[in-house]
Every structure is written in C-alpha cells, then in structure tokens.
Amino acid sequence: MHIFADQISQITLSNGNVRIQLTQRGPNDETVEAGTLIIPAAQAANVVNSLAGSLKQLDERLKAQSEGEEKAQ
C-alpha cells in the first residue's frame, strides 16, 4: 500500500501505540486526511531514527549528484 502525505497533522499515544495522522494538500489548498501510521511505542524511536538516517543518506546522494552535474557543465 502506498500513502502520499504532505504533512503530519497530529501525533498521539494510545494503547501503547504512537498514531501519526498524515494529511495531503487537496484542491483549493484544503487539508485532506491521508491515513494513520501506527507504530508500537516501544519501536517508535527506532523507526524515527532509521527514517532520519535514511533521509540523511538520500540528501547526501542528491547533493553529490547535483555537484557532479554542476562540474559537468
């Protein structure tokens, strides 16, 4: 399943789970609910740290690619 989200609207803790409400920007800039990401609270820090690390690596690759393109011109 794929969920496209522009932002997080709310984060709550309920019954030992972290619930992250995801939203999209809809027509006329209205906010539309996209879904809820539910993570066991005991694993939330691991999930967030893994996501942050992966995004940092992606950012570094994009910067290296951009610098390579600039040098080629």
LINJO-V605500 format. One record per residue. PSI is psi as a letter, one per 30 degrees, with the letter a starting at -180 (999 if undefined). BURIAL is 1 if it has 9 or more other C-alpha atoms within 8 Angstrom, else 0. D_CENTER is the distance of its C-alpha to the mean C-alpha in whole Angstrom. Layout:
((PSI:BURIAL:D_CENTER) (PSI:BURIAL:D_CENTER))
This chain:
((k:0:15) (k:0:12) (k:0:10) (k:0:9) (k:1:8) (f:0:8) (l:0:8) (k:1:8) (f:0:12) (k:0:13) (k:1:13) (l:0:16) (k:1:18) (k:0:21) (h:0:23) (g:0:21) (k:1:18) (k:1:15) (k:1:14) (j:1:10) (k:1:11) (k:1:9) (l:1:11) (l:1:12) (j:1:15) (a:0:18) (k:0:21) (g:0:23) (g:0:20) (l:0:20) (k:0:17) (k:0:16) (k:0:15) (f:1:13) (a:0:13) (k:0:12) (k:0:10) (k:0:13) (k:1:14) (k:1:17) (e:1:17) (f:0:19) (f:0:16) (e:1:13) (e:0:14) (e:0:14) (e:0:11) (e:0:9) (e:0:12) (e:0:11) (e:0:8) (e:0:9) (e:0:12) (e:0:11) (e:0:9) (e:0:12) (e:0:14) (e:0:13) (e:0:14) (e:0:17) (e:0:18) (e:0:17) (e:0:19) (e:0:22) (e:0:22) (e:0:22) (e:0:25) (e:0:27) (e:0:27) (e:0:28) (e:0:31) (f:0:32) (999:0:33))
